[in-house]
Amino acid sequence: MKQVPAENNNNKKKKKPTPDKKGLFNSLLFKLLAASVIVGCVALFITTEADCSSKEAELAAIQAQIDIYKMENAELQRTLDSDDLSAYMERIALEERGYAYPDERRFYDTSRD
């Protein structure tokens, strides 16, 4: 049995071979795929935020319309509760329907277009 001095063992350290970078996770294809996924997620986030802001604007407009309808309904309810239905029907007939009293004359300006 032959003994090798300790000095020779230290001098003859073998370098570990570096692994080849040929795997899927080290390839350029994977890096491009990861970058495209990140860009896609950012684009999706931006479009989602834009859609949310437009829907919030629509909601505000619809809420304003609901408030107008509630005020109209409250006015109609006051009219119904006041038991003065004939005055209400007369006002609607004159203002909205264009009806007139039998002896009433209406003049219209036809010279303007």
Secondary structure, 3 states (H helix, E strand, C coil): CCCCCHHHHHHCCCCCCCCCCCCHHHCHHHHHHHHHHHHHHHHHHHHHHHHHHHHHHHHHHHHHHHHHHHHHHHHHHHHHHCCCHHHHHHHHHHHCCCCCCCCCCCCCCCCCC
